[in-house]
Each structure stands twice: as structure tokens, then as C-alpha cells.
Amino acid sequence: MNELDTYYRGMYDDSRLTPEAALEARERIRAMIRVTPVMTSDVLDDLAGASLFFKCEHLQETGSFKLRGASHAVSRLPDDCPGVATHSSGNHGAALARAAALRGFPAEIVVPEGAVPAKVDNIRRNGGRVRFCPPTQQGREDALAELAAQGLFSPVPPYDDERIIAGQASCALELMEQVADLDTIVVPVGGGGLVAGTALAARSTERPIEVVGVEPAGADDTARSLAAGSRVADHRPETIADGLRALVGERNLDIIRRDVDRVLTVEEAAIVEAMRRIWIELKQLAEPSGAVALAGVLAYPECFRSRRVGVVISGGNIDVDALLAGLA
Amino acid sequence: MNELDTYYRGMYDDSRLTPEAALEARERIRAMIRVTPVMTSDVLDDLAGASLFFKCEHLQETGSFKLRGASHAVSRLPDDCPGVATHSSGNHGAALARAAALRGFPAEIVVPEGAVPAKVDNIRRNGGRVRFCPPTQQGREDALAELAAQGLFSPVPPYDDERIIAGQASCALELMEQVADLDTIVVPVGGGGLVAGTALAARSTERPIEVVGVEPAGADDTARSLAAGSRVADHRPETIADGLRALVGERNLDIIRRDVDRVLTVEEAAIVEAMRRIWIELKQLAEPSGAVALAGVLAYPECFRSRRVGVVISGGNIDVDALLAGLA
């Protein structure tokens, strides 16, 4: 536990996250988030040999599931909180900015240089103030620690945080209500907030639901950490899935080890192909990270065959101007 | 009336299309089409100064509203129909192929050279046989007449056809049920099937609903025809909105003249900017033609201010590989 933890532990001390914490978090954030729709496609079902139910988190406010965890974390802050801060390549930053703005708190977002411009814009559009930092895990953490040391901003880490994990669980809780008899839920893994939350959610029902995480092969620190038996912290992720370049968090890894059935890895070409399929068949503008779960389903058909599979499209904040350049 | 007309007139002779014909067509096609969702965006509402309700026809089966008219036309054919044929730059072709396949009829689709490859693929995916022709109105009509002369294929024109117009009306009929108290419905205008159908639908309710068509300035033959008092047939359309390059049909122009409140024109840059906005704010992969209605709303705010406006996103069949090339 580092010193940032100390700051908020007093407010939300649930050191062993439970399914009940996930259910409670969902109630707290109900008015702050959208219930996102679920889409299906006969063509993609045929391709996968399974029944796929796409949970459309790119249609969440701010364009990603991150609003769920951020809303929950902010809901736990006291009214006299002077402000919030975080580091984020984009989606958590925009989500935290929005959640904070709803309570009237300022939000400072530390963004690694080289982040997708559309995501930086999205942070600003949602009311966040952007500060750039070197594009390394250390650079992010140093910049956030500096902000926190000023005492003006309560840090809200992007994933390694009980409040965040409990909030992200609401995505799978919704999905399980929307689709009866799911066998499996597949989500992308970056820092591990979504997959950990999903695991909590899956434990809240009697039906055994398998939880599968999918990582880009170029950002496979979670798979490596599981294989090594301890968190691999010296990995330098390189992947088109910019939302998954963070290293898995300690808390997240604990939950993954305990409650996630498997973590698959997918190549870059498989991510692009899955994104292409989502664009063509669903007409939904998934970002690369948002296509990683489907990439896993298509790359490992034996894990999913004939099953009812929830596939989370985690976000849709892509560089639209780059796409338009291709069309011209 | 040309000789192709004679072929099907006997089967569906409703020379004055009425709102009742639209309602009847909707019942006939109910099981063959999707009820498409309606989406909203606070950001786009602010931008337009109006309440916008986006009718998501890109989420229709085959990726465009065209399935509505094609399904209706095919529903009017006798069981012993040997097959169907049409000319289409893509969306009507895919729609007709699908509608025909549901009845077990083969479908021959005449496609102008230079059509968007994704749309040609989409015709084939839906079971259509593709024949290329010179990319002119005359080239299209000659090729279709040649097919029809073989006697093996019943021609189903893409827009200048009562069955098609009555079928396209179902889009607005649905929208009026989904959104209460609409003041205006805005649709793109190419051959005029959708706008004519929308006008029929609007006349089916007591509430006065304004119907607005929007054309690319580079394909403004409908506006020119209205100004000239007769159909302008020598226009060579040039626009990124490939679905709107057809010239307005005779029947369509008659209905537009009588029942459409106005036809606006928009520049190419406005179409691209509207498409960009739909991608960013709605995360929906509209094709250029599908963004033309929004382009009209944003270009002529005085026509829509403070009103409740239905905006039809007519299709989403875009060249995804070109977009991916921009991202690389």
C-alpha cells in the first residue's frame, strides 16, 4: 500500500472486494450512467460458432465503460473534496472529469505524451484539465503523486482501486440482466479494472459464469504475471489497443488470479480484424481496445463454441480524423 | 411509362400512392425488416439548437433503409416469379438480393463500374449476382433493360416505383411511433424513394409534420428540377455521398413537388463534417449518404431551431478498409 492509498482508504475500506460491494456500487451510480444496449449479429455468430452478445460500452457517456468506476469512486468522496486527479491515456480521464463535474469538483488529468488526440480532446470536452507526462508507468505515477502532494486533489487511480473495480462490475451486472443464461463473459484486460469487476459480478449469481480476459500479445503483462506467479512490472507494452497499455494493478491481479477463468492473448492483426468486423457487421465505431474481446473469441474458438458469450465492446474513442484521412 | 413499367403494373397498380398504401406496405414487410433504434445526443442537440432523433437505418439488415422498399416490392411478386433484377450502386442491390433470397428468387444486380467495393461485396454476401455496367444513368438502364428482355427477371427499380416508395414509407411510420410530437423529418434525397415514402407517411397522421429532403450540392438535380418545373435529366452528379448519385425519378419528383416541404442542398465539406460528428458523438458508422440529413440540419439551423426533428441516418455501408488505411 502506498501513500496515495492512505488518502482514501478511510472513506472506502473494503479490502476484500465482494459481490455485495459490486451490487452496492451499482445502486450508487445508477443515475450517473447509461444502461448500454446489447447488440447481436448472425454473421458474427456464424463466424464464432457461438451466440455472441455485444455489450456496447462505447455507447456509455464519455465513450467507454470507465464512467462506471469513476462515477462510483467520485460518489464516495466527501462534499468538501477540493478536486480529483488521475493519470490516464484518455478514457478514464474523460470519465473522471465527467463524474467530478457532476459533483462540481475540478479534475486534473495526467496524460502520457503520445496519447490519442481524440481522447485528449474528450477529456477536455468533459471538463478535465490536461497535464502531459512522460509516456511511462513511472512518469504517470510521479506526475500524479506530485499533484496529490499539493493536497488539492484526491487521487482516483484508473484501475488499482477498490472503488473503481466495484464500479466497473456494473457492466457485467447489467449484461447478466439483459441476456439470460450467459455461459461466459469476455472483456479486454489492461490495468484489470474491468476484468476484476466482471469477476465480482459473475460471483453474484448462482449460475456459474466463466470470466475470460483478453490481452494484446504486445501488452501481455497479465498473462506473464500469472505465469510468473507475481506481478511483472518491467514490461513495455506496445499495441494498437492504446487503452490497454497500462500494466495490471496489484489488486486487479489478485482478483484475476482468484476469480478469472483464463486470460488469452491476441496478435495485433487479430485486433484490427476484429475491429473491422465490428465496424462492418455492427456498424459500431469500436476503438482498437474495444475489439480485443472479440479478437479473443475469434482466435480461440474452442473456448467458446456453442456457448452464450457476452462480449464487451469497452470503448469507442478512436481518432476519427485519421479514419477520414483514409477515405479522402 | 416505359416498357419495364408494364411488366409489374399489373401486379401493383396504385398510380396515385396514398398514405393507406404506405400503411399496408408496412404490414406486409413487418416480418422481413428490423425496427431500427432511435438515438439521441445532447452534444448534437446543442450544436443544432434543436432536439434531434436519429433513426438508425444503418442498423437495418443489409445496412440501409433500402431493405424496406425492396421487401415490399418482392412481397408483391407472384410465387412463380423466375427472379428479380435491378441496377444499384450498392444498397438497393444488397437489399433486393436479401429480399429475393427470402423468397427463393435469384437476383441479378447491375452495378455501375466504380461503385464502392464494400457495397459490391455486400450485394454478393446477401446472395445477389453482380453485373457491371458503365457508370451512367443510360448505362444502368440499358443493362437492366437487356436483362428484363430475357424474360427471366422481374425488374425492381431502385426508387421510381410505387412498391418501393410505399415500402420506404415504413421508416418514417416507425419513427413517428417511436418519437412523440415530431415537428419535422429530414431525409437524404438521391432517386427520391425515401423522401417520397416519408412524405406519404407524414400524411398518414393528423399532426402536421414537415418533410425536408437534403441533397448534396454536387447531386442537386431534385432542387434543379423543382426550380425548372420539370425533371432535369442531364445532370452528372459528383459527390462523396455515393448512395445519392442517382437522378430523381419521375414518380418521386411528382410526390416531392406535392408533399415535401423543402429540399435543401449541402456542400461536400458539410457532409464530411456531419459524418464525423455522427462517428464521434453517436459512435455509429454512417456512410457519407447517411450523414447528409444531419448536414442539412446543421447547415440550415433556422429551419429547425427548437423543433423536434427526426434525422434519418440512411445507411452505413462504407469502405471500412479505406478507413483502416488511415489508421495505420
Chai-1 contact restraints between the chains, C-beta under 6 A:
chainA,res_idxA,chainB,res_idxB,connection_type,confidence,min_distance_angstrom,max_distance_angstrom,comment,restraint_id
A,H58,B,K283,contact,1.0,0.0,6.0,A-B,restraint_1
A,R276,B,V320,contact,1.0,0.0,6.0,A-B,restraint_2
A,W279,B,L285,contact,1.0,0.0,6.0,A-B,restraint_3
A,W279,B,V320,contact,1.0,0.0,6.0,A-B,restraint_4
A,I280,B,V320,contact,1.0,0.0,6.0,A-B,restraint_5
A,K283,B,H58,contact,1.0,0.0,6.0,A-B,restraint_6
A,K283,B,L285,contact,1.0,0.0,6.0,A-B,restraint_7
A,K283,B,G316,contact,1.0,0.0,6.0,A-B,restraint_8
A,L285,B,W279,contact,1.0,0.0,6.0,A-B,restraint_9
A,L285,B,K283,contact,1.0,0.0,6.0,A-B,restraint_10
A,L285,B,L285,contact,1.0,0.0,6.0,A-B,restraint_11
A,G316,B,K283,contact,1.0,0.0,6.0,A-B,restraint_12
A,V320,B,R276,contact,1.0,0.0,6.0,A-B,restraint_13
A,V320,B,W279,contact,1.0,0.0,6.0,A-B,restraint_14
A,V320,B,I280,contact,1.0,0.0,6.0,A-B,restraint_15
A,A322,B,G326,contact,1.0,0.0,6.0,A-B,restraint_16
A,A322,B,L327,contact,1.0,0.0,6.0,A-B,restraint_17
A,L323,B,L323,contact,1.0,0.0,6.0,A-B,restraint_18
A,L323,B,G326,contact,1.0,0.0,6.0,A-B,restraint_19
A,A325,B,G326,contact,1.0,0.0,6.0,A-B,restraint_20
A,G326,B,A322,contact,1.0,0.0,6.0,A-B,restraint_21
A,G326,B,L323,contact,1.0,0.0,6.0,A-B,restraint_22
A,G326,B,A325,contact,1.0,0.0,6.0,A-B,restraint_23
A,G326,B,G326,contact,1.0,0.0,6.0,A-B,restraint_24
A,L327,B,A322,contact,1.0,0.0,6.0,A-B,restraint_25
